[in-house]
Amino acid sequence: AYSRRENASLFMTLYAAFVTLLARYSGQDDIVVGTPIANRNRQEIEPLIGFFVNTLALRADLSGNPSFTELVRRVRQTTLDAYAHQDLPFEKLVHELRVARSLSHSPVFQVAFAWQDASQGQLSMPGLVVSPVEVENKTAAFDLALNMYETEQGLAGGIEYNADLFDPATIARLVGHFLVLLGGIVADPDRPVSALPLLTEAERQ
């Protein structure tokens, strides 16, 4: 309901919440997060088979301690501008920026946010019973990646992280802070991002 009121997609609102969390953790007000995009923006390529996915580097400006609503408006404009250039391969961007490459981390951004808005409809085939299987990924593409999607029961998600940088307890605490933050945003989206709640009830006690 909040996203609709602000004429923003759910991706934009959740991304803005995630960068708020990152800004509060890091103390920075200039945050770059990568996000995958399907890159099928023309009707004639919809039926083609192949991997069209590209990566966008979205830069969030939290300078001036804006309200969350103001941040969503900034994120909305940044996202729409990025969509207009989604055909530019990320590798080309990295080349043009002449970013120093390192095997220890990815260039331009080290944190990713992915939103899956495609329907996860039930797959049915005659004579077969099909069910999803969770596969444990042993390698992380980024230092931290939040993947979210919508289900019939509500929002769901998972976090992939570099185990050399984070331990499970740290990630569990981060998830708790994100949930508290989302609740605070819904309760009062006009509060400055620095004043939105993060601590869980147990941490406050």
PyMOL commands that set and color helices and strands:
alter all, ss='L'
color gray80, all
select helices_A, chain A and resi 2-5+10-26+43-45+68-83+90-97+168-187+193-195+201-204
alter helices_A, ss='H'
color red, helices_A
select strands_A, chain A and resi 30-37+54-61+111-116+144-151+154-161
alter strands_A, ss='S'
color yellow, strands_A
deselect
rebuild
show_as cartoon
